[in-house]
Amino acid sequence: MSGIVVTLKPERKMIEGSLSYLRHRGSKTRVLKTQGEASMGAVVSNAFDENMIVFEGTRESVVFDGILRNFPGEVWPRRILELYKENRSGFLNELDGSFAFAIDTDDETFVARDPLGLKPLYYGRCNGGIAFASELKALTPFCSHVQVFPPGHFFSSNEGFSEYSSLEDLLTERQVKSEEEAAKRLRTSLERAVDNRMTAVKSEPIVFLSGGLDSSCIAAVASKLNGSLKTFTVGSEEGKDPAFAKEVSRYLGTDHREYTYDFKEMLEVLPDVIYHLESFDPPLVRSAIPNYIVSKMAAEEDSSFVLMGEGADELFAGYEYMKELPSAESVDEESLRITKNGYLSGFQRNDRMALAFGIEFDVPFMDPNVVDLAFSIPVDWKIHGPEKTEKWILRKAFENDLPESVVWRKKSKFSVGSGSSHIMKEYAEEAISDSEFERERQNNGIRSKEELLYYRIFDEQFPCRGAADTVYRS
């Protein structure tokens, strides 16, 4: 929805320079008249009214990026300021949404990020002070060192960093009694999650429809609730996703768009993908390429808000390797770990690729109620039966809402289904010599020629110390 920048002590002119690196996140730039040592600014997207992003009072200011779902019809920055005045940091657990924001008053500058890290935030040391920004690229030209602002934390200019919430805090110890109850509650919870997001944003939604189970479930719910729906799919000629997506679209009656890209286009967009993604992790880059192309496609049709299916694999044991884990407890532990790391992987890809074109996104599977329910469902209802069917309970929940061929389709990574998986790896093997790779492996811990291909682009774009350390390597 927007991008924010906050500085403490660095010269005010840094704000304008830093915001210029976030112009893709919004069409309008605002620099606020803050007090004392703090400076704040934001870029505002077309999807939302400017008042939903910034508040500027006489001696108080707020900049906000995200969506709050439990205050429909209210001006979010103003509401945040009111809650902050009433309860200081204690109000953070009252917020239901994805967010990164900053408040500046005479007493302190206060910065916070949502518990799951759905909205991005970084911080860096600059000219003897500290600065915060929505993306890495807004800090690296000005800061000597940069780091990820941890989810579920806040920063106070008086007290420093503190944790206020975590994924574990969202979970209860409730247990689901039967498979039928689990499937029914899951379907109902996801419907409410989609409805809440469409109500909060008040913008015509679209769905990036891969043709896999997760995005198809979101499309089924959104089309039912909205009455009509646009869906977008991309893939290479080798990818299987477009055919399945078209089948889902016909079944649901969506207004469907499809685009086929080739290897030449993948290479052309690769530098832009890495620049916006801010990562060189091979699986993340591979899946970001079709994400980037489909976001560009949607932006060309003036789309401003997209729902995505990210998060279901983490919650419902959708990854193949999870079938080989030794116990139900280890599957639950792994689900918790990869969900907690989503802010460094899938959620980062969702945010950067959509916002590269100013499109706001949301991920209904990460609704707190859906997350809580998912972790209360026994593992053997997720990986089910002698065939070890992954995400079985999600399939059961939507088996009457989607084509059978899609409901029971075997899990395929987005980059595999879209056709971008092996192509870049093969190109890197040919483009980079064994001696080059060995040298980089020893000097920088590079693990593959494909990773080296991406790392070189990243390192040129983000030379600041600590930039590479912000990259999650799966």
C-alpha positions in Angstrom: 0.0 0.0 0.0 2.9 2.3 0.7 6.5 2.6 1.7 7.8 4.4 4.8 11.1 6.0 5.9 12.0 7.2 9.3 15.3 8.7 10.4 16.7 9.7 13.8 19.5 12.2 13.7 20.5 11.8 10.0 20.0 15.0 7.9 16.4 15.6 6.8 17.4 15.6 3.2 18.1 11.8 3.5 14.3 11.3 3.7 13.7 12.5 0.2 16.6 10.5 -1.2 15.5 7.4 0.6 11.8 7.8 -0.5 12.9 8.1 -4.1 14.0 4.4 -4.0 10.5 3.5 -2.9 8.6 5.3 -5.7 7.3 2.0 -7.2 5.3 1.4 -4.0 3.2 4.5 -4.4 2.5 7.4 -6.8 2.7 10.2 -4.3 5.4 11.2 -1.8 4.8 12.9 1.5 7.5 14.2 3.8 6.1 15.2 7.2 7.0 18.1 9.4 8.2 16.2 12.5 9.7 17.5 15.7 13.2 17.3 17.0 15.7 14.8 15.6 13.2 12.6 13.8 12.1 12.9 10.1 9.4 10.8 8.5 7.9 10.3 5.1 5.9 7.9 3.0 5.0 7.0 -0.6 1.2 6.5 -1.1 -0.3 4.0 -3.5 -3.3 4.6 -5.7 -5.2 1.8 -4.0 -5.8 3.9 -0.8 -6.7 7.4 0.3 -3.7 9.4 1.5 -5.3 9.7 5.0 -5.0 5.9 5.4 -1.2 6.2 5.1 -0.2 9.4 6.9 -1.3 11.6 9.8 0.3 15.0 10.5 -0.8 16.9 13.5 0.8 19.9 15.2 3.3 17.9 17.3 2.5 14.3 16.3 2.9 12.3 13.1 2.3 8.8 11.9 3.4 7.0 8.7 1.8 3.6 8.0 2.2 0.7 5.6 -0.3 -2.1 5.7 -3.9 -3.1 6.3 -5.9 -3.1 9.6 -8.9 -5.3 9.4 -10.5 -4.7 12.8 -11.1 -0.9 12.3 -13.3 -0.8 9.2 -14.2 2.7 8.1 -11.6 4.3 10.4 -8.6 6.3 9.4 -5.8 3.9 10.4 -2.9 6.3 11.3 -5.2 8.4 13.5 -6.6 5.3 15.2 -3.1 4.0 15.8 -2.1 7.3 17.4 -5.2 7.2 19.7 -4.4 3.7 20.9 -0.8 4.5 21.4 -1.7 7.5 23.6 -4.0 5.3 25.7 -1.7 2.3 26.2 1.7 3.0 24.7 3.2 -0.3 23.4 0.4 -2.3 24.9 -2.0 -1.4 22.1 0.0 -3.5 19.5 -1.8 -6.7 20.4 -5.1 -5.0 19.6 -4.2 -4.7 15.9 -5.4 -7.3 13.5 -3.6 -6.9 10.2 -0.3 -6.6 8.4 1.6 -3.5 9.2 4.8 -1.5 9.6 4.4 2.0 11.0 6.1 4.8 12.9 4.7 7.4 15.4 6.6 10.5 16.3 5.7 12.7 19.4 7.5 15.1 21.6 8.3 12.2 24.0 9.6 9.5 21.6 9.7 8.0 18.1 8.0 4.6 18.1 8.3 2.0 15.2 6.6 -1.4 15.0 6.2 -4.4 12.7 3.4 -7.0 12.7 4.0 -10.4 14.4 4.3 -12.5 11.1 6.3 -9.9 9.2 3.8 -9.7 6.4 4.9 -6.1 5.9 8.6 -5.4 5.4 10.9 -3.2 7.5 14.6 -2.7 7.7 16.9 -0.5 9.8 20.4 0.8 9.4 23.1 2.9 11.1 23.5 6.2 9.3 25.7 9.2 10.3 25.6 8.4 14.0 21.9 7.8 14.0 19.4 5.1 13.0 17.0 4.9 10.0 14.1 2.7 9.1 12.6 1.9 5.7 10.2 -0.5 4.0 12.9 -1.8 1.7 16.6 -2.5 1.8 17.3 -0.4 -1.2 16.0 2.8 0.6 18.8 2.4 3.2 21.9 0.9 1.5 22.9 4.2 -0.3 23.0 6.1 3.0 23.8 3.6 5.8 27.0 1.9 6.8 25.2 -1.3 8.0 21.7 -2.6 7.5 19.6 -5.3 9.2 16.1 -6.8 9.1 13.6 -5.2 11.6 12.4 -8.4 13.4 8.6 -9.2 13.2 6.6 -8.8 16.4 9.0 -6.1 17.7 8.9 -2.4 18.3 11.6 0.2 18.6 11.4 3.1 21.0 13.8 6.0 20.8 13.8 5.9 24.6 14.2 2.2 25.2 15.5 0.5 22.0 14.1 -2.7 20.6 11.6 -5.0 22.4 9.5 -8.0 21.4 5.8 -7.7 21.9 4.4 -10.8 20.1 5.4 -13.9 18.2 3.7 -16.6 16.1 3.4 -18.8 19.2 1.4 -16.1 20.9 -1.3 -16.5 18.2 -1.8 -20.1 19.0 -4.2 -21.7 21.5 -4.4 -25.2 22.8 -7.8 -26.0 21.3 -8.1 -29.3 19.5 -10.4 -30.2 16.6 -12.4 -33.3 17.4 -13.1 -34.8 13.9 -12.0 -34.6 10.3 -15.4 -33.3 9.4 -15.3 -30.5 12.0 -11.8 -29.6 10.9 -12.7 -29.3 7.2 -15.9 -27.3 8.0 -14.1 -24.9 10.3 -11.2 -24.5 7.8 -13.5 -23.5 5.0 -15.5 -21.1 7.2 -12.3 -19.5 8.6 -10.9 -19.0 5.2 -14.1 -17.5 3.9 -14.1 -15.0 6.8 -10.4 -14.2 6.2 -11.1 -13.4 2.5 -14.2 -11.4 3.4 -12.4 -9.4 6.0 -9.7 -8.4 3.6 -12.0 -7.4 0.8 -14.0 -5.3 3.3 -11.0 -3.6 4.8 -9.5 -2.6 1.4 -12.7 -1.8 -0.4 -11.1 -2.4 -3.8 -12.0 -4.9 -6.4 -9.9 -7.9 -5.7 -8.0 -10.1 -8.2 -6.3 -13.4 -7.6 -3.0 -14.7 -9.0 -4.2 -18.1 -9.9 -1.4 -20.7 -10.4 -3.8 -23.6 -10.9 -2.5 -25.2 -7.7 -4.7 -26.0 -4.7 -3.9 -22.9 -2.6 -4.6 -20.1 -5.0 -7.6 -22.1 -6.3 -9.1 -22.2 -2.9 -8.7 -18.4 -2.5 -10.2 -17.9 -6.0 -13.2 -20.1 -5.1 -13.9 -18.1 -2.0 -13.4 -14.7 -3.5 -15.5 -15.4 -6.6 -18.3 -16.6 -4.3 -18.2 -13.6 -2.0 -17.6 -11.0 -4.7 -19.9 -12.3 -7.4 -17.2 -11.7 -10.0 -13.5 -12.0 -10.1 -10.5 -11.4 -12.3 -7.7 -14.1 -12.3 -4.2 -13.9 -13.7 -1.9 -16.7 -14.7 1.6 -16.8 -16.3 3.9 -19.6 -17.3 6.4 -20.8 -19.9 5.5 -23.1 -22.7 6.8 -26.0 -20.5 4.8 -25.1 -17.5 1.7 -27.0 -16.4 0.1 -24.3 -14.4 -1.7 -22.4 -17.1 -3.8 -25.4 -18.2 -4.9 -26.1 -14.6 -5.6 -22.4 -14.0 -7.8 -22.2 -17.1 -9.7 -25.2 -15.8 -10.3 -23.5 -12.5 -11.3 -20.3 -14.2 -13.9 -22.1 -16.3 -15.3 -23.9 -13.3 -15.6 -20.7 -11.2 -16.6 -18.4 -14.1 -13.8 -15.9 -13.5 -12.6 -13.2 -16.0 -9.3 -14.9 -16.7 -6.0 -13.5 -18.2 -3.1 -15.7 -19.3 0.4 -14.8 -20.5 3.2 -17.0 -21.7 6.9 -15.9 -21.3 10.1 -17.4 -22.7 13.7 -17.8 -21.5 14.7 -14.5 -23.2 12.2 -12.6 -21.2 13.3 -14.4 -18.0 16.8 -13.2 -18.5 15.7 -9.7 -19.4 13.7 -9.2 -16.1 16.2 -11.0 -13.9 18.1 -7.9 -12.8 14.8 -6.1 -12.0 13.5 -9.2 -10.1 16.6 -9.3 -7.9 16.6 -5.6 -7.3 13.0 -5.6 -6.2 13.2 -9.0 -4.4 16.3 -8.0 -2.5 17.5 -11.7 -2.4 19.8 -14.1 -4.2 18.3 -17.3 -2.8 17.8 -19.5 -5.8 14.3 -21.0 -5.0 13.1 -17.6 -4.1 14.4 -15.9 -7.2 13.0 -18.7 -9.4 9.5 -18.3 -8.0 9.8 -14.5 -8.1 10.3 -14.4 -11.8 6.7 -15.5 -12.7 5.5 -13.5 -9.7 7.1 -10.4 -11.2 5.7 -11.0 -14.7 2.2 -11.7 -13.4 2.3 -8.5 -11.3 3.3 -6.5 -14.3 0.5 -8.0 -16.3 -2.0 -7.2 -13.6 -0.7 -3.6 -13.2 -1.2 -3.1 -17.0 -4.9 -3.8 -16.4 -5.0 -1.2 -13.6 -5.3 -3.8 -10.8 -4.6 -2.4 -7.3 -5.3 -5.3 -4.9 -4.4 -9.0 -5.2 -5.2 -12.0 -3.0 -2.5 -14.7 -3.0 -2.4 -18.3 -1.7 0.9 -18.1 0.1 1.2 -19.8 3.5 -0.9 -23.0 3.0 2.1 -25.2 2.4 3.6 -24.1 5.7 0.4 -24.5 7.7 -0.8 -27.8 6.1 2.5 -29.7 5.5 2.5 -29.2 1.7 6.2 -29.7 1.1 7.3 -33.1 -0.1 10.3 -33.3 2.3 7.9 -33.1 5.3 6.6 -36.5 4.5 10.0 -38.0 5.4 10.2 -36.3 8.9 10.3 -38.9 11.7 7.2 -37.9 13.7 4.1 -35.8 13.9 5.9 -33.6 16.5 8.8 -33.0 14.0 6.3 -32.0 11.3 4.6 -29.5 13.6 8.0 -28.1 14.6 9.0 -27.7 11.0 5.7 -26.1 10.1 6.2 -23.6 12.9 9.8 -22.9 11.8 9.0 -22.3 8.2 5.9 -20.2 9.0 8.0 -18.0 11.3 10.6 -17.7 8.5 8.0 -16.7 5.9 8.9 -13.0 6.3 12.3 -13.8 4.8 11.0 -16.0 2.0 7.5 -16.2 0.5 6.0 -13.1 2.2 9.0 -11.1 1.0 8.5 -12.3 -2.5 4.7 -11.5 -2.4 5.4 -8.0 -1.1 8.2 -7.0 -3.4 6.9 -8.4 -6.6 3.4 -7.0 -6.2 4.6 -3.6 -4.8 7.2 -3.4 -7.6 4.1 -2.3 -9.6 2.2 -0.5 -6.8 -0.2 -3.4 -6.2 -1.3 -4.1 -2.6 -1.5 -7.8 -1.6 -2.9 -9.9 1.2 -2.6 -13.6 2.1 -5.8 -14.9 3.7 -4.1 -18.2 4.9 -2.1 -16.0 7.3 -5.2 -14.7 9.1 -4.6 -15.3 12.8 -7.7 -17.5 13.1 -6.7 -19.7 10.1 -3.2 -20.0 11.5 -4.5 -21.0 15.0 -6.9 -23.5 13.5 -4.1 -25.0 11.3 -1.9 -25.7 14.2 -4.7 -27.3 16.1 -5.3 -29.9 13.4 -3.5 -33.3 13.8 -0.6 -33.9 11.4 -2.2 -37.1 10.1 -5.1 -35.1 8.7 -2.5 -33.0 6.8 -0.3 -35.8 5.6 -2.9 -38.4 5.2 -3.3 -42.1 4.5 -0.9 -44.7 3.0 -0.2 -42.4 0.0 0.8 -39.6 2.4 -1.4 -37.1 0.6 -0.2 -33.6 1.5 -2.6 -30.9 2.6 -5.3 -33.5 2.8 -7.6 -31.6 5.1 -7.5 -28.5 2.9 -8.4 -30.6 -0.1 -11.4 -32.1 1.9 -12.5 -28.6 2.9 -12.8 -27.5 -0.8 -13.5 -30.8 -2.7 -17.0 -29.6 -3.6 -15.9 -26.1 -4.7 -13.2 -26.9 -7.3 -12.6 -29.4 -10.2 -11.5 -32.8 -8.8 -8.4 -32.7 -11.0 -7.2 -29.6 -9.2 -8.3 -30.6 -5.6 -6.3 -33.7 -5.8 -3.5 -32.4 -7.9 0.0 -33.2 -6.5 1.9 -30.3 -5.0 4.2 -28.5 -7.4 6.4 -25.5 -6.6 5.3 -22.3 -8.3 8.6 -22.1 -10.2 8.1 -25.7 -11.4 4.5 -25.4 -12.4 5.1 -22.1 -14.2 8.2 -23.5 -15.9 11.0 -21.4 -14.5 12.6 -24.0 -12.3 15.2 -25.8 -14.3 15.9 -23.2 -17.0 17.8 -20.7 -14.9 19.8 -23.5 -13.2 20.9 -24.9 -16.6 21.8 -21.5 -17.8 24.0 -20.8 -14.8 25.8 -24.1 -15.2 26.8 -23.1 -18.7 27.6 -19.4 -18.0 29.8 -19.9 -15.0 33.0 -21.9 -15.0 34.0 -24.4 -12.3 37.0 -22.3 -11.3 34.8 -19.2 -10.9 32.4 -21.1 -8.7 35.1 -22.7 -6.6 36.6 -19.3 -5.9 33.3 -17.8 -4.8 32.4 -20.8 -2.8 35.5 -20.4 -0.7 35.4 -16.6 -0.4 31.6 -16.0 0.0 30.1 -19.3 0.9 28.2 -19.5 -2.4 26.6 -22.9 -2.7 25.8 -23.3 -6.4 26.4 -21.7 -9.8 22.8 -20.6 -9.9 23.2 -18.8 -6.6 26.4 -17.2 -7.8 24.6 -15.9 -10.9 22.1 -14.2 -8.6 24.6 -13.1 -6.0 26.7 -11.1 -8.5 23.6 -9.1 -9.5 22.6 -8.6 -5.9 26.1 -7.6 -4.7 26.3 -5.0 -7.5 22.9 -3.5 -6.5 23.4 -3.7 -2.7 27.1 -3.1 -1.8 26.3 -2.0 1.8 27.8 -4.0 4.6 25.3 -6.4 6.0 23.0 -6.4 2.9 23.9 -10.0 2.1 23.2 -11.1 5.7 19.6 -10.0 5.3 19.1 -12.8 2.7 17.4 -16.0 3.9 19.1 -19.0 2.2 16.8 -22.0 2.0 
